[in-house]
């Protein structure tokens, strides 16, 4: 009995000790790295004083500094929408016919900005509240690609090519609408997992401002990581890739389009920052860079994972490849019509 008493008494004590142990967070690691860089700034500057590294660091900092304000604005708007705008509003304004609801849902993406990661759960809530799946999936593709934050960021990233804004808008909206109509014609409700169609209970009493802060914090942390990755990739491409590679892609437009489409899927950048990354690849023609901007927000590796986890793997295995093909086609057509060719 004494042993059991000791064990019983000691269990909660050990449990409390385990709970009080502090975990090292990413913020503390970041502060430690900054402190080390400041302390050893002299030796590090001499070690890194190389022409290639100077060029790469300049590109990296330029991309991050240009994109960060738009990234912050985008996640703030996304948090406000998650906290204060009910998906039931869209259900009330959309027509009941999926064919008619698809283009309206696409245009709703202009007024309801959000990153790719936020559009997936919003689309699920729309389906759960009775919105036709074709319209909800159209909104999923349109919201992160045609909203004002993304379009203004594209304008700032391409100051000498204002038609890139219109070309991106046309290509992205066409991708969303075409995929919505394809789903309305060929899609099956059973492809979407039952858990995504089930009406979920709303958590009562949760502060809207708490929802806003948590959503904005999550989106900023996730999108900021992808921004750093994209800026780093842009710097590496500018430094390590020989000029003849870009010259080859410039001369073979089909190859350039395919390479940039695959790169958009692999890099999985945030739509508020991708324009600044691709704008730094000035050696490439405009059309392959437009394909990158249209394909990226429509389908990439993180979006495929989110779609599979939210709507099921049967859905993602059909929706993602179709979106990839449609996005390339719509981007090429928009580039030819708006940019005046394949330059």
Residue pairs with C-beta under 8 A, 6 or more apart in sequence:
37 44
48 57
52 239
52 240
53 239
55 235
55 238
55 239
56 235
56 236
56 238
56 239
57 235
59 231
59 234
59 235
59 238
59 239
59 280
60 231
60 232
60 234
60 235
62 280
63 227
63 230
63 231
63 234
63 235
63 273
63 276
63 277
63 280
64 227
64 228
64 231
66 156
66 157
66 276
67 153
67 227
67 231
67 272
67 273
67 275
67 276
67 277
68 227
70 149
70 150
70 152
70 153
70 156
70 272
70 273
71 220
71 223
71 224
71 227
71 270
71 272
71 273
72 220
73 149
73 272
74 113
74 114
74 115
74 147
74 149
74 150
74 219
74 223
74 270
74 271
74 272
75 115
75 215
75 216
75 219
75 220
75 223
76 216
77 113
77 114
77 147
77 149
78 113
78 114
78 115
78 118
78 215
78 216
78 219
79 211
79 212
79 213
79 214
79 215
79 216
79 219
80 212
81 112
81 113
81 114
81 118
81 122
82 118
82 122
82 211
82 212
82 215
83 208
83 209
83 211
83 212
83 215
84 208
84 212
85 112
87 122
87 125
87 126
87 129
87 131
88 129
90 105
90 108
90 126
90 131
90 139
91 126
91 129
91 130
91 131
93 104
94 101
94 104
94 105
94 131
94 132
94 135
95 101
95 104
96 132
98 132
98 133
98 134
98 135
98 180
98 184
99 134
99 181
99 184
101 131
101 132
101 134
101 135
101 138
102 134
102 135
102 138
102 177
102 180
102 181
102 184
103 138
103 177
103 180
104 135
105 131
105 135
105 136
105 138
105 139
105 142
105 176
105 180
106 138
106 139
106 141
106 142
106 146
106 173
106 176
106 177
106 180
107 142
107 173
108 139
108 142
108 143
109 139
109 141
109 142
109 143
109 144
109 145
109 146
109 147
109 173
109 176
110 142
110 146
110 147
110 148
111 147
112 139
112 143
112 147
113 143
113 144
113 147
113 148
113 149
113 150
114 122
114 143
114 144
114 147
115 144
115 219
115 223
115 270
115 271
115 272
116 144
116 270
116 271
116 297
116 300
116 302
116 303
116 306
117 219
117 222
117 223
117 302
117 303
117 306
118 143
118 144
118 215
118 219
119 139
119 140
119 141
119 143
119 144
120 140
120 303
120 306
120 307
120 310
121 310
122 139
122 140
122 143
123 136
123 137
123 139
123 140
124 136
124 196
124 310
124 311
126 135
126 136
126 139
127 133
127 136
127 192
127 196
127 197
128 196
128 197
128 198
128 199
128 200
129 199
132 184
133 183
133 187
133 189
133 192
134 180
134 181
134 183
134 184
134 187
135 180
137 179
137 180
137 183
137 319
138 176
138 177
138 179
138 180
139 176
140 176
141 172
141 175
141 176
141 179
141 180
141 297
141 298
141 323
142 172
142 173
142 176
142 177
144 150
144 271
144 297
145 168
145 172
145 173
145 175
145 176
145 271
145 294
145 297
145 298
146 169
146 172
146 173
146 176
149 272
150 168
150 271
150 272
150 275
150 297
151 165
151 168
151 169
153 272
153 273
153 275
153 276
154 164
154 165
154 168
154 275
154 293
155 162
155 164
155 165
156 275
156 276
157 275
157 276
157 278
157 279
158 164
158 165
158 275
158 279
161 286
163 338
163 339
163 340
164 286
164 289
164 290
164 293
164 339
166 338
167 286
167 290
167 334
167 335
167 338
167 339
168 275
168 290
168 293
168 294
168 334
170 330
170 334
170 337
170 338
171 290
171 293
171 294
171 327
171 330
171 331
171 333
171 334
171 335
172 293
172 294
172 297
172 298
172 330
174 330
174 333
174 334
175 294
175 298
175 323
175 326
175 327
175 330
175 331
176 298
178 326
178 330
179 319
179 322
179 323
179 326
182 322
182 326
183 319
189 197
191 311
191 312
191 314
191 315
191 318
192 311
192 312
192 315
193 310
193 311
193 312
193 314
193 315
195 312
196 310
196 311
196 312
223 270
223 272
223 273
226 267
226 268
226 269
226 270
226 273
226 302
227 269
227 270
227 273
229 267
229 269
230 267
230 269
230 270
230 273
230 274
230 277
231 276
231 277
233 267
233 277
234 277
234 280
234 281
237 281
238 280
238 281
243 283
246 281
246 283
246 284
247 283
248 255
249 255
249 256
249 259
249 284
249 288
250 256
250 283
250 284
250 285
253 285
253 287
253 288
253 342
256 284
256 285
256 287
256 288
257 287
257 288
257 291
257 328
257 331
257 332
258 328
259 288
260 278
260 284
260 288
260 289
260 291
260 292
260 295
261 291
261 292
261 295
261 324
261 327
261 328
263 292
264 274
264 291
264 292
264 293
264 295
264 296
264 300
265 295
265 296
265 299
265 300
265 301
265 324
266 300
266 301
267 277
267 296
267 300
268 296
268 300
268 301
268 302
268 303
269 277
269 296
269 300
271 296
271 297
274 292
274 293
274 296
274 297
275 293
278 289
278 292
278 293
279 289
281 289
285 342
285 343
286 335
286 339
286 343
287 331
287 332
287 335
287 336
287 339
287 341
287 342
287 343
290 331
290 334
290 335
290 339
291 327
291 328
291 331
291 332
291 335
293 331
294 327
294 328
294 330
294 331
294 334
295 324
295 327
295 328
295 331
298 323
298 324
298 326
298 327
299 320
299 323
299 324
299 327
303 320
304 316
304 320
307 315
307 316
307 319
307 320
308 315
308 316
308 317
311 319
335 341
335 342
336 342
